[in-house]
Amino acid sequence: MRYGILTWIVLLCTVYGYSQTKTVTGTVSDNMGPMPGVNVLVKGTTNGVVTDFDGEFTIDDVSNDDTLVFSYIGFVSQEVPVGAQTEINITLSEDTQSLEEVIVVGYGTQKKSNVIGSVTSVEVDEATNVPTTNVSEMLRGRAAGVQVNLGDARPGGSSNIIIRGNVSVDGGNSPLIIVDGLPFDDLNDVAPDDIANIEILKDASSTAIYGSRASNGVILVTTKRGKAGKATIDYHGYTTVQTLTKNFNQYTGSQFIDLRREANRNRFTGDYLSDENIFTPFELEAIENQNFVDWEDLVLRDAVIQSHALSFSAGSEKTKIFSSVNYFSQEGIIPNSGFDRGTFKLNLEQKISDKLTFLGIINYQNAKQDRETGGINFTTITPLAQPYTADGELQKFYLGPSNTSVNPLWDQRESVDETKINLTDVNLSLIYDIAPNLSYTLKTFLRNRNTNRGIYRTSLHSAGDEGYNGLGILSNTLFKQVLVENILNYTPQINDKHSLDLTAVQAFDERRNEYTQLDKSGFNNDALGFNGNATELLNSVRDVSQRRLLSFLGRVRYGYMDKYLLEATARADGASVFAKNNKWGFFPAASLAWKMHMEPFMQDMDAINEMKLRVSYGTTGNQGINPLESLGVSDNLPYIFVTDTGESETVAGGTASARLPNPELKWETTTTLNAGVDFRLFNNLFQGTFEYYKANTKDLLLDRVIAGSTGYDIIRFNTGEIQNQGIEASLTSNIIRKEDFSWSLGLVFSRNRNEVISLTGELDDQGNPIDITDANSGRRLSVGQSINNIWLPKYDGIYQEGDDIAGSGNPLAQPGDVRVVDQDGNGQIDNRDNVFTNTDPDWYGSITNTITYKNFDLFADIYIVQNATRLNPVLANGELWKGAINGIRTKYYTPEYPSTEYPRPKPDTHLHLFPFAVRDASYVRLRTLTLGYNIPRDTFSKLGLQSAKIYLTGTNLFTFTDFKSYSPEQTPLDADDPNRSAFPETRNITVGVKLGF
């Protein structure tokens, strides 16, 4: 009996102990600190709480047998048995694998492992090491097949992006820019610190869903968004010093004098002329006083960049917000040039109900660009000059009182060129979940860009003093874009073996440009510049254009057992710019992929982690022409009548445009075949991609000059075909992967070949296809040649003593003259001896190294361009070889020291200087070198900081090239004005800090 009572007492105590509940507290953190908003749930129940702002939680009614589940978006969930614990503190780790697997594609996202088309992700953290607002430069060397060429190095300038070569001759070759799912006309409208992801779509399979807008590839940019729970404040600031970098020297004063003397040397006797017969009295005085000018040193300066970016991110499960303010200021190394930009961004996501979600994005930008003016030249201008008086005052006529040439510094001082830009973007979207796997999205977008430019030349300016009493030019450009998209997405759950994803889109896009320009003179004074009152209107221009695009598209994705993948896309676009019966274009694409590593016969191959084969084929279109080229338009031609009183009266009138309308104008189409393999090997030690592509563009949109007897000068028409084909490869090797030390090496390689396949079909007398010259681009097109070429005789060195000059194609030449090849051997050099030289590089690529050691990280980026060709206009200028202007210093030919590379200076113009000036523009550049230090959290935790990093970055530190210029991607003189120096690219040293609160 006694044992029975004792047994009951033990059983009752045991039941009571197991049924008793308790309260559990604790803190949830990540490697940055406490995490608010983490879900804490008793497994298998609805009993749960959310951590507070300090990452702390308290949960009641928990028994010893329970298990707590800790979960947060983007982090690996953890399950912790409670047992006897009443306090549980854990640290969540970021789910990096899931984050990397999902990438943005056209109209949605997709697992990276399931991507069939040619899509490349850019490492944003590495790309933002380049201190610039020119986001295009951030893409240089980051993705195979993406070529970035320097367009304008001045503050606020841009670069040209070409994806897989020029697919169009005259319709534009810039890729489509999509930011947060919406088309942008300029990639530089995005603040670099706001960018979360960049994906580049290259083949027709991935771009066809964007139809006519995507013939040149697509760049998808996703900006940062708020995350549930954890509130963060981030700051990024840096200061950059810019200095001149170049690959040539100019003649000093004494060297320039020797050049002039050599040019005027008697070629038969070898005697030098007296200086009085060579130089002007003003120049003789400068020589006597050794008064020489180093124009580069006089004009250029070191300049500073300042950047500050502050962002805030927070949210709950229903509301997420990200907001940022960015300010960027850049001085130009040429005085009077600079760029200032301020931006504001707001990304808002609000879950209104279980089925309805609202997305709102607002971008605002205010920018101001100042340009150097007056056609300033510091590259070829003579050093025998006097820009300042003895008293240090700037003087107008710097080459002496008898020379009316105006000092470029004078016109620079007496002029202003200012552009102000106001940009507002509003994007409002609604997402409605009709059913668990069916959603509808309404996306709207409104963009307004207002650009005001003011140019003023004072009454002292060389233009303003020609009877104008000041000259002002005011221009305003208003760009407005409206976009509405209706998107339907259906992802039915079939079974474990089959997956299906259906997308349908209807879109309307309207763009309108309004341009107004007023030219004024007769200003009361110079004090207010172009804002002052003027007495005379010299000219007025008004231009309005509009283009519309209506689109319907659909996409089907199908997967079987997650290893056989199929994707098909079709899009129909109607563009207002084409002729009445040719407005619509249809652009289909299909692609297949096979995850070979998932096959049973591959399971035992431990060396292969992933091996995916894919192939795609599809068509895109190009509508890159002016809105009215298929229609007949008129030009303004006012008529002047004389009345009976003898007064003249102007009456508005017009005449037919010089452009012949083409009612048959239609779409230019590009069809692309792409094959690729993605792989990861040896436990992810190596991962990369290899691709081959071939793209054929037909019905090229070209401008062609026609006979004046027709009453017109030019016509836009469709003809011919060009082809781009190439290979791309990228490889990343995680060479060392240890806790305190890691080293990864990245390689990117691209090779593209461009070729004209056919033209008009017309043949010459010998039965060869007739070349044509595109009137707009100036390109000479020839079957079998690249569209990017130079058509000149072939340079063959410098004539030397003893050469058979009489038997050459230039029998009147003398030793020291330029020699070219007489291709047909007829004893004379003419157009029949011209050959094509392809200017595109044989290949380009990059080598990147990323090294981390404890809290230090080092990043180095080497960019390579091989066998590019460029014509150097300074070397082609006959005035240089006459000693009339300064320029690129060379070891030129003299009888005493005969050069085999550079010609002999002489007083008359050299023949064939242009073939001689066609030069190799290959280069290797240490583009980026960054050293960073992540300050340990214990050092600053009391200040409320969660992270802190300081870094030092060098950009364009070293360039190895034979092309003599400020950059191997630009000539020393401005492409639009050969009398003005190009704005030099710079070497930059940056010190920056990143703080997280």
DAWO-V733929 format. One record per backbone hydrogen bond with DSSP energy under -1.0 kcal/mol. CO is the residue of the C=O (numbers start at 1). NH is the residue of the N-H. Records with the same first field share a line. If there is no record, write none. Layout:
# DAWO-V733929
CO=NH / NH
This chain:
# DAWO-V733929
1=5
2=6
3=7
4=8
5=9
6=10
7=11
8=12
9=13
10=14
11=15
12=16
13=17
14=18
15=19
16=20
22=62
24=59
25=88
26=57
27=90
28=35
29=92
33=30
38=51
39=71
40=49
41=69
42=45
47=42
49=40
51=37
52=55
55=28
56=52
57=26
59=24
62=22
63=66
64=83
66=82
67=43
68=80
69=41
70=78
71=39
72=75
74=95
78=70
80=68
82=85
86=25
90=29
93=76
94=96
95=99
96=100
97=101
101=112
103=110
105=108
108=105
110=103
111=114
112=115
117=119
118=202
120=200
122=124
123=127
124=128
126=129
127=130
130=132
133=135
134=137
135=138
136=139
139=142
143=146
145=164
147=162
149=160
154=157
158=152
160=149
162=147
176=219
177=184
178=221
179=182
182=179
186=189
187=190
191=194
192=195
194=224
197=222
198=122
199=220
200=120
201=218
203=207
204=208
207=210
208=211
210=213
211=214
214=217
217=176
218=201
219=178
220=199
221=180
222=196 / 197
228=230
232=313
233=997
234=311
235=995
236=309
237=993
238=307
239=991
240=305
241=989
242=303
243=987
249=889
252=256
253=257
254=258
255=259
256=260
257=261
258=262
259=263
260=264
262=265
266=270
271=266
274=277
275=278 / 279
280=284
281=285
282=286
283=287
284=288
285=289
286=291
290=292
294=298
295=299
296=300
303=242
304=331
305=240
306=329
307=238
308=327
309=236
310=325
311=234
312=323
313=232
314=321
315=229
318=351
319=316
320=349
321=314
322=347
323=312
324=345
325=310
326=343
327=308
328=341
329=306
330=339
333=301
334=337
337=332
338=370
339=330
340=368
341=328
342=366
343=326
344=364
345=324
346=362
347=322
348=360
349=320
350=358
355=433
356=352 / 353
357=431
358=350
359=429
360=348
361=427
362=346
363=425
364=344
365=423
366=342
367=421
368=340
369=419
370=338
376=981
380=886
383=293 / 385
387=395
389=392
393=389
396=398 / 407
398=386
400=403
407=411
408=412
409=413
410=414
414=458
416=456
417=371
418=454
419=369
420=452
421=367
422=450
423=365
424=448
425=363
426=446
427=361
428=444
429=359
430=442
431=357
432=434 / 440
435=438
437=491
438=435
439=489
440=432
441=487
442=430
443=485
444=428
445=483
446=426
447=481
448=424
449=479
450=422
451=477
452=420
453=475
454=418
455=473
456=416
457=471
458=461
461=465
463=466
464=469 / 470
468=522
469=523
471=457
472=520
473=455
474=518
475=453
476=516
477=451
478=514
479=449
480=512
481=447
482=510
483=445
484=508
485=443
486=506
487=441
488=504
489=439
490=502
497=561
499=559
501=557
502=490
503=555
504=488
505=553
506=486
507=551
508=484
509=549
510=482
511=547
512=480
513=545
514=478
515=543
516=476
517=541
518=474
519=538 / 539
520=472
521=536
522=535
528=531
529=532
533=524
536=521
539=519
541=517
543=515
545=513
547=511
548=576
549=509
550=574
551=507
552=572
553=505
554=570
555=503
556=568
557=501
558=566
559=499
560=563 / 564
563=595
564=560
565=593
566=558
567=591
568=556
569=589
570=554
571=587
572=552
573=585
574=550
575=578
579=582
583=575
585=573
587=571
588=619
589=569
590=617
591=567
592=615
593=565
594=596 / 613
595=598
596=599
599=602
600=603
602=605
604=606
605=608
607=682
610=680
611=596 / 597
612=678
613=594
614=676
615=592
616=674
617=590
618=672
620=670
622=668
623=625
626=629
628=631
633=657
635=655
639=651
641=649
643=646
647=643
649=641
651=639
653=637
655=635
658=713 / 714
662=665
665=579
668=622
669=698
670=620
671=696
672=618
673=694
674=616
675=692
676=614
677=690
678=612
679=688
680=609 / 610
681=685 / 686
682=685
685=734
686=681
687=732
688=679
689=730
690=677
691=728
692=675
693=726
694=673
695=724
696=671
697=722
698=669
700=719
702=717
703=775
704=715
707=710
708=711
713=706
714=660
715=704
717=702
720=699
721=757 / 758
722=697
723=755
724=695
725=753
726=693
727=751
728=691
729=749
730=689
731=747
732=687
733=735 / 745
736=743
740=854
741=738
742=852
743=736
744=850
745=733
746=848
747=731
748=846
749=729
750=844
751=727
753=725
755=723
756=784
758=721
762=770
764=767
768=764
772=781
774=778
779=774
781=772
782=785
785=756
788=839
790=837
792=835
794=821
797=819
799=816
800=803
803=805
805=808
810=813
814=817
816=904
817=799
819=796
821=823
830=833
831=834
835=792
837=790
839=869
843=866
844=750
845=864
846=748
847=862
848=746
849=860
850=744
851=858
852=742
853=856
855=934
856=853
857=932
858=851
859=930
860=849
861=927 / 928
862=847
863=925
864=845
865=923
866=842 / 843
868=921
870=919
872=876
874=877
877=880
879=884 / 885
880=883
881=906
890=892
903=893
912=916
913=917
915=918
917=872
919=870
923=865
924=960
925=863 / 927
926=957
927=956
928=861
929=954
930=859
931=952
932=857
933=950
936=939
937=940 / 941
940=943 / 945
941=944
947=996
948=935
949=994
950=933
951=992
952=931
953=990
954=929
955=988
958=926
960=924
963=965
965=247
967=970
972=982
977=980
980=974
985=245
987=243
988=955
989=241
990=953
991=239
992=951
993=237
994=949
995=235
996=946 / 947
